[in-house]
């Protein structure tokens, strides 16, 4: 297949790559009932390329856990046979991944202009960061906090009315490249801030009294790669010494229980923790910025997908944070706010016990820096579309998430420390 691709010529490779590689690929959901069935899934992962969507590594699979994974088209029949033979009940969530990819884009006409209800590629988002700052100089400013492995500027937007000694909330999106709904939310949040300032009393009060730092895409190189080469790419695009495999999982790359539970030391794994904490230029830039502004940043919100969860520390240990009761009640109230619009149900709680342990995450790291309000959102859905949420769901997803984010921000404002 690769020899054939080379012949096609570089110009059209990216278009063909998606057609060739994702057609008739399937996404399965299974719930292993016991250790034996868990072992069968481990066996499966050893004998073939399996992309775990949820949890994000086979090492995290436990009995009674819902497991979603993707396999190549030519292997899908073998997988079904093995599951049937082993008595593991399964369902096919996505029958043809390429069809699901195509269906993400509701309109076949792709314009290059920016839209809040479409998925925008990186060049469009980068141009938008400049435009939104230029159009709203009294509310928005743009800075560069670093550059990516491939040399792209990491743009940060600061939103708020200028004032003395203002505290801030940091929001980031796009840690994992394939989670496209995440950057869509960061853009939506900025839009809502500038459009409703002076009209919505809550938003106006928030922007008068707080600043919001919004990093629209953390893992820019990976995001670009999902548009050009592999829609299912998750990691960064850095080269790993002594390995042919690229990239590190940026959300396993922080110095919080680094590379212990739920992270891999293998450069080929999707949860590779990197060669050292903050080995990735992207995570280092983010961490450096937060360290520099620790006296003002009072909350940290990181936006991921999918599974409709609102998580707080810890993920690298089953220990509970010292302000567990407070974080739990905020998460509970924020989830209620979110559900009030479209009745979307979120599960909330500490990361390790609510889903699975995962070391090296940015939320745990931020919390350990002294930012006591630290939350991770896992946006829609619960698996019907997985990472391929259709564009028609961008608006409702962002609208409901905004309610939760405003609730948390307002709580932080009333409980400044």
C-alpha positions in Angstrom: 0.0 0.0 0.0 2.8 2.5 0.9 4.6 1.9 -2.3 1.4 2.6 -4.1 1.0 5.8 -2.1 4.4 7.1 -3.1 3.5 6.6 -6.7 0.4 8.7 -6.4 2.6 11.7 -5.7 3.0 13.8 -2.6 0.3 16.4 -3.5 -2.6 14.0 -3.3 -1.2 11.7 -0.6 -3.1 13.2 2.3 -6.5 13.0 0.6 -5.9 9.3 -0.4 -4.4 8.4 3.0 -7.7 9.0 4.7 -9.7 7.2 2.0 -7.4 4.2 2.0 -6.8 3.8 5.7 -10.1 4.5 7.4 -12.6 2.9 4.9 -14.5 0.1 6.7 -12.5 0.4 9.9 -14.7 -0.4 12.8 -15.1 0.9 16.4 -16.2 -1.8 18.9 -17.6 -1.5 22.4 -17.1 -4.3 24.8 -17.6 -4.7 28.6 -15.3 -7.5 29.8 -17.0 -9.3 32.6 -14.0 -10.8 34.3 -10.2 -11.0 34.4 -10.2 -13.7 31.7 -12.0 -11.4 29.2 -9.7 -8.6 30.1 -6.8 -10.9 29.2 -8.4 -11.6 25.9 -8.4 -7.9 25.1 -4.7 -7.7 26.1 -4.0 -10.6 23.8 -5.8 -8.8 21.0 -3.7 -5.7 21.6 -0.6 -7.7 21.4 -1.3 -9.5 18.1 -2.7 -6.5 16.2 -2.8 -2.7 16.0 -5.7 -1.7 18.3 -6.4 2.0 18.9 -8.1 2.3 22.3 -10.5 5.2 22.4 -11.7 4.7 26.0 -9.8 4.0 28.2 -6.8 5.2 26.2 -4.7 2.2 26.8 -5.3 -1.6 27.2 -3.3 -1.5 30.4 -6.2 0.4 32.0 -8.9 -2.1 31.1 -10.6 -3.7 34.1 -13.6 -6.0 34.5 -17.1 -4.3 34.0 -15.4 -1.3 32.3 -16.8 0.0 29.1 -14.1 -0.3 26.5 -14.2 1.4 23.0 -11.5 0.5 20.5 -10.8 0.9 16.7 -9.4 -1.8 14.4 -8.3 -1.9 10.8 -10.8 -3.0 8.2 -9.1 -6.2 7.3 -8.8 -7.3 10.9 -12.4 -6.5 12.0 -13.8 -9.9 11.1 -11.0 -11.6 13.0 -11.8 -9.4 16.0 -15.5 -10.2 15.8 -14.7 -13.9 15.6 -12.4 -13.8 18.6 -15.0 -11.8 20.7 -17.8 -14.3 19.7 -15.6 -17.3 20.5 -14.6 -15.8 23.9 -18.2 -15.1 24.8 -17.4 -11.4 25.1 -20.5 -9.3 24.3 -19.8 -6.5 21.9 -21.5 -3.9 19.8 -20.2 -2.1 16.7 -20.3 1.6 17.6 -19.0 2.8 14.2 -19.3 0.4 11.3 -17.3 2.5 8.8 -14.9 5.0 10.2 -14.4 6.9 6.9 -18.2 7.4 6.6 -18.3 8.7 10.1 -15.4 11.1 9.3 -17.1 12.4 6.2 -20.3 12.8 8.2 -18.6 15.1 10.8 -18.7 17.8 8.2 -22.3 18.7 7.8 -21.8 20.9 4.8 -19.7 19.6 1.9 -18.8 23.1 1.0 -15.7 24.0 3.0 -14.9 27.7 3.1 -11.6 29.0 4.4 -13.4 31.5 6.6 -13.6 31.0 10.3 -16.9 29.7 11.7 -17.9 28.9 15.3 -20.2 26.1 14.2 -17.6 24.3 12.0 -14.3 22.6 12.7 -11.6 25.1 11.8 -8.1 24.0 10.7 -5.1 25.5 12.5 -4.4 28.3 9.9 -8.0 29.5 10.3 -7.8 29.4 14.1 -4.4 31.2 14.1 -5.8 34.0 11.9 -8.9 34.1 14.1 -6.8 34.7 17.2 -5.4 37.8 15.5 -8.8 39.0 14.2 -10.6 38.6 17.5 -7.9 40.6 19.4 -7.8 43.3 16.7 -11.6 43.7 16.7 -12.0 43.8 20.5 -8.9 45.7 21.7 -10.6 46.7 25.0 -11.3 43.1 25.9 -8.9 40.7 24.1 -5.1 40.7 23.7 -3.0 38.0 22.1 0.5 36.9 23.0 2.8 34.0 22.0 3.8 31.8 24.9 6.1 29.5 23.0 6.5 27.5 19.9 5.8 23.9 19.0 8.2 21.2 18.0 7.5 22.0 14.3 8.0 25.7 14.9 4.4 27.0 15.1 3.5 29.9 17.4 1.4 29.0 20.5 -1.1 31.9 20.7 -2.7 32.7 24.0 -5.7 35.0 24.3 -6.2 37.1 27.4 -9.8 38.2 27.9 -11.0 40.7 30.4 -11.4 44.5 31.0 -8.2 46.0 32.1 -7.9 46.5 35.8 -5.6 46.5 38.8 -4.5 43.2 40.5 -7.0 41.0 38.7 -7.0 37.3 39.4 -7.3 34.9 36.4 -8.7 31.6 35.2 -6.7 29.6 32.7 -8.5 27.5 30.1 -6.9 25.3 27.5 -8.1 23.1 24.6 -6.7 20.7 22.1 -4.3 18.6 24.2 -5.1 15.5 22.2 -5.1 16.2 18.5 -8.1 14.1 17.5 -10.5 15.7 20.0 -11.7 18.4 17.6 -14.7 19.5 19.7 -12.2 20.8 22.3 -10.6 23.7 20.3 -14.1 24.4 19.1 -15.1 25.1 22.7 -12.2 27.5 23.4 -13.2 29.5 20.3 -16.8 29.5 21.4 -15.9 30.7 24.9 -14.0 33.7 23.4 -16.9 34.5 21.1 -19.4 34.5 23.9 -17.2 36.6 26.1 -16.9 39.4 23.5 -20.5 39.1 22.2 -22.2 39.1 25.6 -20.0 41.5 27.5 -22.3 44.4 28.5 -25.4 42.3 27.8 -25.1 39.3 30.1 -24.7 40.3 33.7 -22.8 37.2 34.8 -20.3 37.4 31.9 -19.9 41.2 32.3 -19.2 40.8 36.0 -16.7 38.0 35.3 -14.8 40.0 32.7 -14.8 43.1 34.8 -13.3 41.3 37.8 -11.3 38.4 36.3 -9.1 37.7 33.4 -9.4 34.6 31.3 -6.3 33.1 29.6 -7.4 30.9 26.7 -5.0 28.6 24.9 -7.2 27.5 21.9 -4.9 24.6 20.9 -2.1 23.1 23.0 -1.0 20.4 20.6 -1.0 22.4 17.4 1.4 20.1 15.4 -0.8 17.1 16.3 -3.9 19.0 15.4 -2.5 19.9 12.0 -1.6 16.3 11.4 -5.2 15.2 12.0 -6.2 17.5 9.2 -3.6 16.4 6.7 -2.5 12.8 7.4 -4.2 10.9 10.2 -7.5 12.0 11.7 -7.0 9.6 14.6 -3.7 11.0 15.7 -3.5 11.8 19.4 0.0 12.8 20.5 2.5 15.6 19.7 4.7 15.2 16.6 8.2 15.3 18.2 10.8 12.7 17.1 11.7 10.2 19.7 15.3 9.3 20.0 16.0 5.6 19.1 12.5 5.0 17.9 10.6 5.2 14.6 7.5 6.2 16.5 6.6 9.8 16.8 5.1 11.9 19.5 4.4 12.0 23.3 1.0 12.2 25.0 1.1 15.8 26.2 -1.3 15.0 29.0 1.1 12.4 30.4 4.0 14.7 30.2 3.6 16.8 33.4 5.4 16.4 36.6 2.6 14.9 38.6 3.3 11.3 39.4 5.0 11.3 36.0 5.1 8.0 34.1 3.6 5.9 36.9 0.0 4.8 36.7 -1.7 4.8 33.3 1.2 6.1 31.3 3.6 4.2 29.1 7.3 4.3 28.7 7.1 3.0 25.1 7.5 5.8 22.5 5.0 3.9 20.3 2.2 3.9 22.8 -0.6 6.4 22.6 0.0 7.2 26.3 3.8 7.6 26.0 4.9 9.9 28.9 7.9 11.4 27.0 11.6 11.2 27.8 11.2 13.4 30.9 8.5 15.7 32.5 7.9 18.7 30.2 10.1 17.1 27.5 7.6 18.5 25.0 8.0 22.1 24.0 4.2 22.5 24.1 3.8 21.3 27.7 6.9 23.2 28.8 5.5 26.5 27.4 2.2 25.9 29.1 3.8 25.0 32.4 6.3 27.9 32.2 3.4 30.4 31.7 1.4 29.1 34.6 4.4 29.1 36.9 5.1 32.7 35.9 1.5 33.7 36.7 0.9 31.5 39.8 0.1 34.5 42.0 -2.9 35.4 39.8 -4.2 32.1 38.3 -6.8 30.8 40.7 -8.5 28.1 38.5 -7.3 25.8 35.7 -9.8 24.2 33.3 -8.7 21.8 30.6 -11.1 20.7 27.9 -11.0 17.2 26.4 -13.4 14.7 24.8 -15.2 12.3 24.9 -17.4 10.7 27.6 -19.3 13.5 29.4 -17.3 13.8 32.5 -16.2 16.6 34.9 -13.1 15.4 36.7 -10.9 16.9 39.4 -7.7 15.7 41.1 -6.3 13.3 41.5 -5.7 11.1 38.5 -2.2 9.8 39.3 -3.2 8.6 42.8 -6.4 7.4 44.5 -5.7 9.8 47.3 -8.3 12.6 47.5 -7.3 16.3 47.3 -7.5 18.2 50.6 -10.5 20.3 49.4 -12.3 17.2 48.0 -15.7 18.2 49.4 -15.5 21.6 47.9 -14.4 20.4 44.4 -17.0 17.7 44.5 -19.8 20.1 45.3 -18.6 22.5 42.6 -18.5 19.7 40.0 -22.0 18.6 41.1 -23.5 22.0 40.7 -21.6 22.7 37.4 -22.9 19.4 36.0 -26.5 20.4 36.9 -26.0 23.7 35.2 -24.7 21.9 32.1 -27.6 19.5 32.1 -30.2 22.3 32.4 -30.0 23.2 28.7 -30.2 19.9 26.8 -30.4 17.4 29.6 -26.9 16.1 28.8 -25.8 13.9 31.7 -22.3 14.3 33.1 -20.5 12.1 35.6 -18.2 13.9 38.0 -15.6 13.0 40.6 -11.8 12.5 41.1 -10.1 11.3 37.9 -8.6 8.0 39.2 -11.7 6.6 40.7 -14.2 8.1 38.3 -12.6 6.7 35.2 -9.1 5.3 35.5 -5.7 6.3 36.9 -3.5 8.4 34.6 -0.3 10.0 35.7 1.3 13.2 34.4 -1.9 15.1 33.7 -2.0 18.9 33.5 -4.9 19.2 36.0 -3.1 17.3 38.8 0.1 19.3 38.0 -1.8 22.6 38.2 -3.5 21.6 41.4 -0.1 20.7 42.9 1.2 24.1 42.0 -1.4 25.5 44.4 -4.2 26.2 41.9 -7.0 24.7 44.1 -9.8 24.9 41.5 -8.6 22.5 38.8 -11.0 20.6 36.5 -11.0 18.5 33.4 -14.0 18.4 31.1 -14.6 15.5 28.8 -17.2 16.8 26.4 -19.8 15.0 24.3 -20.6 12.3 23.5 -20.6 8.9 25.2 -19.4 6.9 22.2 -21.9 7.1 19.3 -19.6 9.4 17.4 -16.6 9.3 19.8 -13.9 11.7 18.5 -16.0 12.3 15.3 -18.7 14.5 16.8 -20.7 16.0 13.9 -20.5 19.7 13.4 -24.2 20.0 14.1 -23.4 19.2 17.7 -20.7 22.0 18.1 -23.3 24.7 19.1 -25.3 22.7 21.7 -22.1 21.1 23.1 -20.5 24.6 23.5 -23.6 26.2 24.8 -24.1 23.7 27.6 -20.4 23.6 28.5 -20.3 27.4 28.8 -23.0 27.2 31.5 -20.7 24.9 33.6 -17.6 27.0 32.9 -19.5 30.2 33.9 -20.7 28.5 37.1 -17.2 27.5 38.0 -15.7 30.9 37.2 -18.4 32.7 39.2 -17.7 30.3 42.2 -14.0 31.1 41.9 -14.7 34.8 41.8 -16.7 34.5 45.0 -14.1 32.4 46.7 -10.8 34.1 45.8 -7.8 33.1 47.8 
